[in-house]
Amino acid sequence: MSRKELPRAGLIKAALAGRITNRQAADAVQLTVRQIQRLKRRFEAGGAPALRHRSRGQPSPRRLSGKLASQIAVLMTTTYAGFNDVHLTEKLREVHGLAVCRESVRRIRLRLGRPATRPRRGPRHRRRRVCRHQLEPGRFADFGIVLRRTVSALRFHDVEGRALRVLEHLHPSNCRDVNDVG
């Protein structure tokens, strides 16, 4: 039984014994009272295994037919050997009229034990820029650098007052030191 179905047996047993109401059982498993009544009948008839979902273990109705999967496997290993999943899917659709998705082709390839033509690249590391709100006055004082916030720019100054770096967002003529009075 799944995690979702596991507490149902105890709650249904308690509802059958009369210790809790159908409404309380329904609220506990987030079902309706009518569904709890149906589950009680199924529990009485077959016990806890009867509460499992009935489609468990059944084959999917959307699966590819065995004939189609074997046809794709033959084309994959002979005519289109070395094609990647996307290119093979396009060729199957254009040339052979087989409308299958890339994921189906991938599953068939994995079932055959064939590796990917070229492994996928991992995500690239992005170096994030320092945001303006993260730069606070005096934050770099430990390194002998003082940050002065100006109207349109952030300027880094060393202890002697020489500008180390300027991050300007507007025209530099609009810049002034915040500490200046006037």
Long-range contacts (C-beta under 8 A, 24 or more apart in sequence): 1-48, 1-51, 1-52, 2-53, 5-51, 5-52, 5-53, 8-39, 8-51, 9-43, 9-48, 9-51, 12-36, 12-39, 12-40, 12-43, 12-51, 13-43, 15-40, 16-40, 16-43, 16-44, 64-100, 64-104, 64-108, 68-98, 68-100, 69-108, 71-98, 72-98, 72-100, 72-104, 72-105, 72-108, 73-108, 73-111, 73-112, 76-105, 76-108, 76-109, 76-112, 76-114, 77-112, 77-114, 82-117, 83-117, 84-116, 84-117, 84-118, 85-109, 85-116, 132-167, 137-178, 148-177, 148-178, 148-179, 149-178, 150-175, 150-176, 150-177, 150-178, 151-175, 151-176, 151-178
